[in-house]
Amino acid sequence: MQQPLISILIPFKNTAEFLPECLQSIINQSYKNWELLIVDDGSTDESFKLVEKFSNDDTRIKLFKNNGSGIISALRLAFSESKGELITRMDSDDIMSSNKLEVLSNNLIKYGRKHVAIGLVHYFSETGIGDGYSKYEAWINNLTKNGTNYSEIYKECVIPSPCWMVFREDLINADAFNSNRYPEDYDLTFRFYQNNYKCIPCATVLHQWRDYATRASRTDSHYAHNYLLDIKLHYFLKLDYDSTRPLTLWGAGNKGKTIVKTLIENEVPFDWICDNPKKIGRDIYGKKLKPFRFLKQIKNPQSIITVANAEAQKQIRNYLKKLELQSMKDYFFFC
């Protein structure tokens, strides 16, 4: 039986140093029925000529120049030119494990429509991986092994942008790359969640994720924390907020203050609580901060938690457990 065609979408900009290894890892896939739609997003180095050589040697590689600007525009173009029944993304500076397309497609076909096939990721770098990325890798891989990715969707992007695969029809139904919200991978993840697409558990490392000083997630302003908070709050208010229940916000750090200002701007009523004795009782942005114990006085509350300290989060979880409150229904960790 003919293998379904897989369309691989890649935007690229000034990644000539890494593109040969990336493209060769695609050519070396055990799964052979694929097409690569690769879009130059305004490169000023030798990237375009390099990819052009690969495309001349392999007709499955189809090269385009972005008719707009930015990753979202490039992805729209790539998707519009694609013909595959199955769709996946790839980053031009990363490496596919040789069985990546085979494992993702097998899992997706086995589970069927309204599923997202994902895989474990491994960070690598010539200069070594920092503690933050090591923790992120462990965190996201643990979720992926169990297929419980959405359980912590408000903390960080729970589906790695270059390691997912969906049916074409499902991507279209989730509005594909038509949103203009950055980070685009996090926004798409929320739309998978909104459409109730189940994450398929996977225990295999399928993607080698390269870290280096000038990668977009480190340097592009679209990936700054304020954009992450904007997406989190947008989808929380749209998907999980129950306006019939009192809302509380935990934490008075920078993230807490940013969310408070947005809630006030959107005229969303809430109480603000924290555990910092120096801030309890203070009036900030016209809201008086209250102690944690105030939660016991509220009937059937929902809570957004912006406290980042790991030990404090553990104490908060224990406290909420005693109150018999449930994660992703009664409380949501935003960090």
Secondary structure by P-SEA (a helix, b strand, c coil): ccccbbbbbbbbccccccaaaaaaaaaacccccccccccccccccaaaaaaaaaaaacccbbbbccccccaaaaaaaaaaaccccbbbbbbcccccccaaaaaaaaaaaaacccbbbbbbbbbbccccccaaaaaaaaaaaaaaaaccccccccccccccccbbbbcaaaaaaaccccccccaaaaaaaaaaaaacbbbbbbccccccccccccccccccccccaaaaaaaaaaaaaaccccccbbbbbccccaaaaaaaaaaaaacccbbbbbccccccccccccbbbbcccccccccbbbbbbccccaaaaaaaaaaaaaacccccccccccc
